[in-house]
Amino acid sequence: MAQNDSQNKKFSTRIISEKFNKQDVHGAIAMPIYRNAAFEFSDSESIAAAFQYKEEVASHTYTRITNPSVENFERKIKAASGAENVMVVASGMAAISNTFLTIAYAGSNIVTSPHLFGNTFSLFKFTLAAFGVEVRFVNTDNIEEIASAIDENTCAFFCELITNPHLEIANLPEISKVLKVGNVPMIVDTTIIPWCGFDARKAGVDIEVVSTTKYISGGATTIGGAILDYGTFNWAENKRLATVARQDGTSQFSFKLKREIARNIGAAMDPEASYLQALGMESLQLRYERMSASAYELAQFLASRKEVVKVGYPKLESSPYKKISDTLFRGNPGAMLTFSLESKKACYKFMDRLQVIRRATNLFDNKTLIIHPESTIYGTFSPELKVVMGIEDNLMRLSVGLEDISDLQADIIQALNDLN
């Protein structure tokens, strides 16, 4: 992480003590919600200077471009992560799409795993393909396969930090070595593990994309996404960005993202969402540690039940990814787990009996949520694509919340007992 006064503080302190870019006129210690579209200037020279980026401290002109509440949230993420540049957007998918609209071009290719979140898979396979971008699916456990898929038109390697719902973990430090040889940036969706549990820069990540809807928002109050640029990649090697002139000290990636792509696409984060998610950041570490501890206990509990065919959680000895999980996440792989019953019918019956655990999509709400991925998130994909994506019809995904662990166990027990 970047070495500055903020980074010398502990994680939660960095977030809570991060200062505003400009002092609030009333001395508020929590950034107010600036719910307005435009910002007034005192004279013509001032507004011209703002639009031409000639100010020492940038002013806000229009909320689709910048907003004080949004900027405050970005500064907290920067303090938490150590990223060089941060931009927040309207959703996690907006973070991924804006990122690839910044670096991809007709004739380029993306090297990635087929084991992706459904909408990410669809973006690569169908949406970007219509604009001449190729997706090359590889086994991210196989370093040689990744290396052989890369060529001079590879605009990025992309993966999820922990695949959802497969719970696979790529060896990012080793993959990073291969990508550096090929001058390919590593872009990773790290939604599954927040910054208090994973150091993206240390692992070799160049660009990080996050759904802030999840852990960060705190109680799933709002939708959002973030794009983090660690300033570690030489974008002069990227065919799309090589000719972009750096005019404000940022990387070519962040400059093009903020000055062109994000403005033209218009997926700006709402100021109220920024306020709520900045507030959620302040309790992020506490919630993450409590949820993760409960997830591990529930994973062990489920593994002891005869009705359960298989349990997926990277901290379990049965996981083939335990070693890399312990290395990357300090033995704490978060609050998502999966488990399988004997059939899809059994999954439905089990879920319908639950009384405390909610049947809903999303991850890392304060409430524990369960979903059957094959019939929901991946429900509109063909049977053939489900095979490619590795989606099984007897698997359920559990996002563990903040309820008392004994109540969650009791709820699971009564639902499993109805299967017998």
C-alpha positions as CSV (number, residue, x, y, z in Angstrom):
1,M,0.0,0.0,0.0
2,A,1.0,3.6,-0.5
3,Q,3.1,5.0,2.3
4,N,1.7,8.1,3.7
5,D,0.3,9.4,7.0
6,S,-3.1,7.7,6.4
7,Q,-1.5,4.4,5.6
8,N,0.4,4.4,8.9
9,K,-2.9,4.1,10.8
10,K,-4.8,0.9,11.3
11,F,-7.6,-0.1,8.9
12,S,-10.7,1.3,10.6
13,T,-8.9,4.4,11.8
14,R,-7.9,5.2,8.2
15,I,-11.5,5.1,7.1
16,I,-13.0,7.0,10.0
17,S,-10.3,9.7,10.1
18,E,-10.2,10.4,6.4
19,K,-10.6,14.2,5.9
20,F,-12.9,16.0,3.5
21,N,-11.3,17.5,0.4
22,K,-12.7,20.9,1.5
23,Q,-13.8,21.9,5.0
24,D,-17.6,21.8,5.4
25,V,-19.0,25.2,5.8
26,H,-20.9,24.2,9.0
27,G,-18.1,22.0,10.4
28,A,-20.0,18.8,10.0
29,I,-18.0,15.7,10.9
30,A,-20.1,13.5,8.6
31,M,-20.2,14.5,5.0
32,P,-23.7,15.8,4.2
33,I,-25.7,14.5,1.3
34,Y,-25.3,16.9,-1.6
35,R,-28.4,15.9,-3.5
36,N,-28.2,18.4,-6.3
37,A,-27.3,18.3,-10.0
38,A,-25.2,21.4,-10.5
39,F,-22.9,23.7,-8.5
40,E,-22.8,27.5,-8.8
41,F,-19.6,29.6,-9.4
42,S,-18.9,33.2,-8.5
43,D,-17.8,34.3,-11.9
44,S,-17.0,33.2,-15.5
45,E,-13.3,32.7,-14.9
46,S,-13.9,30.4,-12.0
47,I,-16.3,28.1,-13.8
48,A,-14.0,28.0,-16.9
49,A,-11.1,27.1,-14.6
50,A,-13.1,24.3,-13.1
51,F,-14.1,22.8,-16.4
52,Q,-10.5,23.1,-17.8
53,Y,-9.0,21.5,-14.6
54,K,-6.9,24.6,-13.8
55,E,-7.7,24.7,-10.1
56,E,-5.4,23.6,-7.3
57,V,-8.2,21.9,-5.5
58,A,-10.8,20.8,-8.0
59,S,-14.4,22.1,-7.7
60,H,-17.5,20.2,-8.4
61,T,-19.4,21.2,-11.5
62,Y,-22.1,18.6,-12.2
63,T,-23.0,15.5,-10.2
64,R,-22.7,13.1,-13.2
65,I,-19.0,14.1,-13.2
66,T,-18.2,14.8,-9.5
67,N,-20.1,15.4,-6.3
68,P,-18.9,16.1,-2.7
69,S,-20.7,13.2,-1.2
70,V,-19.4,10.8,-3.9
71,E,-15.8,12.2,-3.6
72,N,-15.9,11.6,0.2
73,F,-16.7,8.0,-0.4
74,E,-14.0,7.6,-3.0
75,R,-11.5,9.1,-0.5
76,K,-12.5,6.6,2.2
77,I,-11.9,3.7,-0.3
78,K,-8.6,5.2,-1.2
79,A,-7.6,5.4,2.4
80,A,-8.7,1.8,3.1
81,S,-7.1,0.2,0.0
82,G,-4.0,2.3,-0.8
83,A,-5.1,2.6,-4.4
84,E,-3.6,5.5,-6.4
85,N,-7.0,6.4,-7.9
86,V,-10.6,5.4,-7.1
87,M,-13.8,6.0,-8.9
88,V,-17.3,4.9,-7.7
89,V,-20.1,4.1,-10.1
90,A,-23.8,3.0,-10.0
91,S,-23.3,-0.8,-9.5
92,G,-20.7,-3.5,-9.5
93,M,-21.5,-4.4,-13.2
94,A,-21.0,-0.7,-14.0
95,A,-17.6,-1.0,-12.5
96,I,-16.7,-4.0,-14.7
97,S,-18.3,-2.6,-17.9
98,N,-16.7,0.9,-17.5
99,T,-13.3,-0.7,-16.9
100,F,-13.4,-2.8,-20.1
101,L,-14.8,0.0,-22.1
102,T,-11.7,1.9,-21.1
103,I,-9.1,-0.7,-22.2
104,A,-10.8,-3.0,-24.7
105,Y,-11.0,-2.4,-28.5
106,A,-12.1,-4.2,-31.6
107,G,-9.7,-7.1,-32.2
108,S,-8.6,-7.3,-28.6
109,N,-9.2,-10.3,-26.3
110,I,-9.8,-10.9,-22.6
111,V,-8.3,-14.0,-20.9
112,T,-10.5,-15.2,-18.1
113,S,-12.2,-18.1,-16.4
114,P,-15.6,-19.4,-17.6
115,H,-16.5,-19.7,-13.9
116,L,-17.8,-16.1,-13.5
117,F,-20.8,-14.4,-12.1
118,G,-23.6,-14.7,-14.7
119,N,-23.8,-11.1,-15.8
120,T,-20.0,-10.8,-16.1
121,F,-20.0,-13.9,-18.2
122,S,-22.7,-12.4,-20.4
123,L,-20.9,-9.1,-20.7
124,F,-17.8,-10.8,-22.1
125,K,-19.5,-13.6,-24.1
126,F,-22.2,-11.5,-25.7
127,T,-22.1,-7.8,-25.1
128,L,-18.5,-7.0,-25.8
129,A,-18.4,-9.7,-28.5
130,A,-20.8,-7.6,-30.6
131,F,-18.1,-4.9,-30.6
132,G,-15.3,-7.2,-31.8
133,V,-13.8,-8.2,-28.4
134,E,-12.9,-11.8,-28.0
135,V,-13.1,-13.7,-24.7
136,R,-10.7,-16.6,-24.2
137,F,-11.8,-18.9,-21.4
138,V,-9.0,-20.7,-19.5
139,N,-8.5,-22.8,-16.4
140,T,-7.1,-20.3,-14.0
141,D,-5.5,-23.1,-11.9
142,N,-3.2,-23.8,-14.9
143,I,-0.5,-21.1,-15.3
144,E,0.7,-22.5,-18.6
145,E,-2.8,-22.4,-20.1
146,I,-3.0,-18.7,-19.1
147,A,0.4,-18.0,-20.6
148,S,-0.5,-19.7,-23.9
149,A,-3.8,-17.8,-24.2
150,I,-2.1,-14.4,-24.1
151,D,-0.9,-12.6,-27.2
152,E,-0.2,-9.0,-28.4
153,N,-3.9,-8.2,-28.5
154,T,-4.7,-9.4,-24.9
155,C,-6.1,-6.2,-23.2
156,A,-6.4,-7.8,-19.8
157,F,-6.5,-11.0,-17.7
158,F,-9.7,-11.0,-15.5
159,C,-10.8,-13.2,-12.7
160,E,-12.9,-13.2,-9.5
161,L,-10.9,-13.3,-6.3
162,I,-13.1,-16.2,-5.2
163,T,-15.4,-17.5,-7.9
164,N,-19.1,-17.2,-7.2
165,P,-20.5,-19.8,-6.5
166,H,-17.6,-22.2,-7.3
167,L,-15.3,-21.0,-4.5
168,E,-12.2,-21.4,-6.7
169,I,-9.2,-19.2,-5.9
170,A,-6.6,-18.3,-8.5
171,N,-2.9,-18.0,-7.5
172,L,-2.7,-14.3,-8.2
173,P,1.0,-13.8,-7.3
174,E,2.0,-16.5,-9.7
175,I,-0.3,-15.4,-12.5
176,S,1.0,-11.9,-12.0
177,K,4.5,-13.0,-13.0
178,V,3.2,-14.4,-16.3
179,L,1.2,-11.3,-17.0
180,K,4.2,-9.0,-16.4
181,V,6.2,-10.9,-19.1
182,G,3.3,-10.4,-21.5
183,N,2.6,-6.8,-20.5
184,V,-0.9,-7.7,-19.6
185,P,-2.8,-5.9,-16.7
186,M,-4.4,-8.0,-14.0
187,I,-8.0,-7.0,-13.3
188,V,-9.7,-8.7,-10.4
189,D,-13.2,-8.6,-9.0
190,T,-12.5,-8.6,-5.3
191,T,-16.1,-8.2,-4.0
192,I,-15.9,-11.4,-2.0
193,I,-13.1,-10.2,0.3
194,P,-12.9,-6.5,1.4
195,W,-9.7,-4.5,1.9
196,C,-9.3,-5.4,5.6
197,G,-8.9,-9.0,4.5
198,F,-6.9,-8.8,1.2
199,D,-4.1,-6.7,-0.1
200,A,-4.6,-6.4,-3.8
201,R,-1.4,-4.5,-4.6
202,K,0.7,-7.1,-2.8
203,A,-1.0,-9.9,-4.8
204,G,-0.1,-8.2,-8.1
205,V,-3.5,-6.7,-8.9
206,D,-3.4,-3.7,-11.2
207,I,-7.1,-2.8,-11.4
208,E,-9.6,-3.9,-8.8
209,V,-13.4,-3.8,-9.4
210,V,-15.8,-4.2,-6.5
211,S,-19.5,-4.3,-6.0
212,T,-19.9,-1.9,-3.0
213,T,-23.5,-3.2,-2.7
214,K,-22.1,-6.1,-0.7
215,Y,-19.9,-5.8,2.4
216,I,-19.3,-2.1,2.1
217,S,-22.9,-0.7,2.1
218,G,-23.6,-2.2,5.5
219,G,-27.0,-3.8,5.5
220,A,-27.5,-3.8,1.7
221,T,-29.0,-0.3,1.8
222,T,-27.9,0.8,-1.7
223,I,-26.4,-0.4,-5.0
224,G,-22.9,0.7,-6.0
225,G,-19.5,-0.2,-7.5
226,A,-15.9,0.9,-7.4
227,I,-12.9,0.9,-9.7
228,L,-9.5,1.0,-8.1
229,D,-6.3,1.8,-10.0
230,Y,-3.1,0.8,-8.1
231,G,-0.8,2.7,-10.5
232,T,1.2,-0.5,-11.0
233,F,0.8,-1.0,-14.7
234,N,2.6,0.7,-17.6
235,W,-0.3,1.6,-19.8
236,A,2.0,2.7,-22.6
237,E,2.0,-1.1,-23.4
238,N,-1.8,-1.0,-24.0
239,K,-2.9,-0.4,-27.6
240,R,-6.0,1.5,-26.5
241,L,-4.2,3.8,-24.0
242,A,-0.7,4.2,-25.3
243,T,-1.5,7.5,-26.9
244,V,-3.5,8.9,-24.0
245,A,-1.7,12.0,-22.6
246,R,-1.5,12.2,-18.8
247,Q,-2.5,15.6,-17.9
248,D,-3.3,15.4,-14.2
249,G,-0.8,13.0,-12.7
250,T,-3.1,10.0,-12.9
251,S,-2.4,6.9,-15.0
252,Q,-3.6,6.8,-18.6
253,F,-6.3,4.3,-17.5
254,S,-7.7,6.5,-14.8
255,F,-7.5,9.6,-17.0
256,K,-9.4,8.0,-19.8
257,L,-11.9,6.4,-17.4
258,K,-12.8,9.6,-15.6
259,R,-12.5,12.1,-18.4
260,E,-14.1,10.1,-21.2
261,I,-15.7,6.7,-20.5
262,A,-17.5,7.3,-17.2
263,R,-18.8,10.7,-18.4
264,N,-20.1,9.3,-21.7
265,I,-21.7,6.2,-20.2
266,G,-23.2,8.2,-17.3
267,A,-23.3,5.4,-14.6
268,A,-22.7,7.9,-11.8
269,M,-23.3,6.9,-8.2
270,D,-26.1,8.6,-6.5
271,P,-25.1,11.0,-3.7
272,E,-27.4,9.4,-1.1
273,A,-25.9,6.0,-2.0
274,S,-22.4,7.4,-1.5
275,Y,-23.4,8.8,1.9
276,L,-24.8,5.5,3.1
277,Q,-21.9,3.4,1.7
278,A,-19.3,5.8,3.2
279,L,-21.1,5.2,6.5
280,G,-21.1,1.5,6.0
281,M,-17.3,1.7,5.4
282,E,-16.8,2.7,9.1
283,S,-18.2,-0.6,10.4
284,L,-16.8,-2.8,7.6
285,Q,-14.1,-4.6,9.5
286,L,-16.3,-5.4,12.5
287,R,-19.0,-6.8,10.3
288,Y,-16.6,-8.7,8.1
289,E,-14.9,-10.4,11.0
290,R,-18.2,-11.4,12.7
291,M,-19.8,-12.7,9.5
292,S,-16.6,-14.7,8.5
293,A,-16.3,-16.3,11.9
294,S,-20.0,-17.4,11.7
295,A,-19.5,-18.7,8.1
296,Y,-16.6,-21.0,9.1
297,E,-18.6,-22.3,12.1
298,L,-21.6,-23.0,9.8
299,A,-19.4,-24.7,7.2
300,Q,-18.1,-27.1,9.8
301,F,-21.6,-27.7,11.1
302,L,-23.0,-28.4,7.6
303,A,-20.1,-30.8,6.9
304,S,-21.2,-32.9,9.9
305,R,-24.7,-33.4,8.6
306,K,-25.5,-36.6,6.8
307,E,-28.1,-34.9,4.6
308,V,-25.4,-32.6,3.1
309,V,-23.5,-34.1,0.1
310,K,-20.7,-31.5,-0.1
311,V,-19.7,-28.2,1.6
312,G,-17.6,-25.5,-0.1
313,Y,-15.6,-23.1,2.0
314,P,-11.9,-22.3,1.5
315,K,-11.0,-22.6,5.1
316,L,-12.1,-26.2,5.4
317,E,-9.4,-28.9,5.1
318,S,-11.5,-30.5,2.3
319,S,-11.1,-27.4,0.1
320,P,-8.4,-27.7,-2.6
321,Y,-7.9,-24.0,-2.3
322,K,-7.2,-23.9,1.5
323,K,-3.4,-23.2,1.1
324,I,-3.7,-20.3,-1.3
325,S,-6.7,-19.0,0.8
326,D,-4.6,-19.0,4.0
327,T,-1.8,-17.2,2.1
328,L,-4.0,-14.5,0.4
329,F,-6.6,-13.9,3.1
330,R,-4.7,-14.6,6.3
331,G,-6.9,-17.7,6.9
332,N,-10.2,-15.7,6.7
333,P,-12.0,-16.3,3.3
334,G,-15.1,-14.3,4.1
335,A,-18.8,-15.0,4.6
336,M,-19.9,-16.9,1.5
337,L,-20.2,-20.7,1.5
338,T,-22.0,-23.3,-0.6
339,F,-23.5,-26.7,0.1
340,S,-25.1,-29.4,-1.9
341,L,-28.0,-31.7,-1.2
342,E,-28.9,-34.9,-3.1
343,S,-31.1,-33.1,-5.7
344,K,-32.6,-29.9,-6.9
345,K,-35.9,-31.0,-5.5
346,A,-34.3,-31.4,-2.1
347,C,-32.7,-27.9,-2.3
348,Y,-36.1,-26.4,-3.0
349,K,-37.8,-28.3,-0.2
350,F,-35.0,-27.3,2.2
351,M,-35.1,-23.6,1.3
352,D,-38.9,-23.5,1.6
353,R,-38.7,-24.7,5.2
354,L,-36.3,-22.0,6.3
355,Q,-37.7,-19.4,8.8
356,V,-34.7,-17.3,9.8
357,I,-32.6,-17.4,6.7
358,R,-34.0,-15.4,3.8
359,R,-34.5,-16.6,0.2
360,A,-32.9,-13.7,-1.6
361,T,-30.1,-12.8,-3.9
362,N,-27.2,-10.6,-2.8
363,L,-24.2,-11.2,-0.6
364,F,-23.0,-9.9,2.8
365,D,-26.2,-8.3,3.9
366,N,-26.6,-8.1,7.7
367,K,-29.2,-10.8,7.1
368,T,-28.3,-14.4,6.2
369,L,-29.4,-15.1,2.6
370,I,-29.7,-18.3,0.6
371,I,-30.2,-18.8,-3.1
372,H,-30.2,-21.7,-5.6
373,P,-27.8,-20.4,-8.3
374,E,-28.7,-22.8,-11.1
375,S,-32.4,-21.7,-11.2
376,T,-31.9,-18.0,-10.5
377,I,-28.6,-16.2,-11.3
378,Y,-28.0,-18.7,-14.1
379,G,-31.6,-19.6,-14.8
380,T,-31.7,-18.1,-18.3
381,F,-28.5,-19.7,-19.6
382,S,-28.8,-22.8,-21.8
383,P,-28.0,-26.2,-20.3
384,E,-24.9,-26.3,-22.5
385,L,-23.6,-23.0,-21.1
386,K,-24.4,-24.0,-17.5
387,V,-22.0,-26.9,-18.1
388,V,-19.3,-24.6,-19.4
389,M,-19.9,-22.3,-16.4
390,G,-19.7,-25.2,-14.0
391,I,-23.1,-24.7,-12.4
392,E,-24.6,-27.7,-10.6
393,D,-28.4,-28.0,-9.9
394,N,-28.1,-29.4,-6.4
395,L,-25.9,-26.6,-5.0
396,M,-27.1,-23.7,-2.8
397,R,-25.2,-20.5,-1.9
398,L,-25.3,-19.1,1.6
399,S,-24.3,-15.6,2.5
400,V,-23.9,-15.5,6.3
401,G,-25.1,-12.4,8.2
402,L,-25.0,-11.1,11.7
403,E,-27.7,-13.2,13.4
404,D,-26.7,-15.3,16.4
405,I,-25.0,-18.5,15.1
406,S,-27.2,-20.8,17.3
407,D,-30.3,-19.4,15.7
408,L,-28.9,-20.0,12.2
409,Q,-28.0,-23.6,13.1
410,A,-31.4,-24.3,14.6
411,D,-33.1,-23.0,11.4
412,I,-30.9,-25.2,9.3
413,I,-31.5,-28.3,11.5
414,Q,-35.3,-28.0,11.3
415,A,-35.2,-27.6,7.6
416,L,-32.9,-30.5,7.1
417,N,-34.9,-32.7,9.4
418,D,-37.9,-32.2,7.1
419,L,-35.9,-33.9,4.3
420,N,-35.8,-37.2,6.3
